[in-house]
Amino acid sequence: QQFKNLPFTPDYNQDILVQAMLKWKDQWNMVIFEYDKQLKAYKETQGW
C-alpha cells in the first residue's frame, strides 16, 4: 500500500497524459482561432 502515491502508478501516468492532451487541445484551438481571424482579415482586404 505504501507505493500507492508514487509516480509510476498507472493512474498517475494517465493523469499526466490527460492533462497534456487537454493543454495541447487548448493551444490547438487558440491556433485555429488565430488562423481563422487572420484569414477573415485577409479576405476582407482582398475584397473576397
C-alpha positions in Angstrom: 0.0 0.0 0.0 2.8 2.4 0.6 3.5 2.5 -3.1 0.1 4.0 -3.9 1.2 7.6 -4.3 4.4 7.1 -6.2 4.8 8.5 -9.7 4.9 5.2 -11.5 1.3 4.1 -10.8 -0.8 3.8 -13.9 -3.3 6.4 -12.6 -0.7 9.0 -12.2 0.6 8.5 -15.7 -2.9 8.6 -17.0 -3.5 11.9 -15.3 -0.4 13.4 -16.8 -1.4 12.2 -20.3 -4.9 13.6 -19.9 -3.5 17.0 -18.6 -1.1 17.1 -21.5 -3.8 16.4 -24.0 -6.1 19.0 -22.6 -3.4 21.6 -22.7 -2.5 20.6 -26.2 -6.1 20.8 -27.3 -6.4 24.3 -25.8 -3.3 25.5 -27.6 -4.5 23.9 -30.9 -7.9 25.7 -30.5 -6.1 29.0 -30.0 -4.0 28.4 -33.1 -7.1 27.7 -35.2 -8.9 30.7 -33.8 -6.0 33.0 -34.6 -5.6 31.5 -38.1 -9.4 32.0 -38.7 -9.1 35.6 -37.6 -6.1 36.3 -39.9 -7.9 34.6 -42.8 -11.0 36.6 -42.4 -9.0 39.8 -42.2 -7.0 38.8 -45.3 -10.2 38.1 -47.2 -11.7 41.4 -46.3 -8.6 43.3 -47.5 -8.7 41.3 -50.7 -12.4 42.1 -51.1 -13.5 38.4 -51.2 
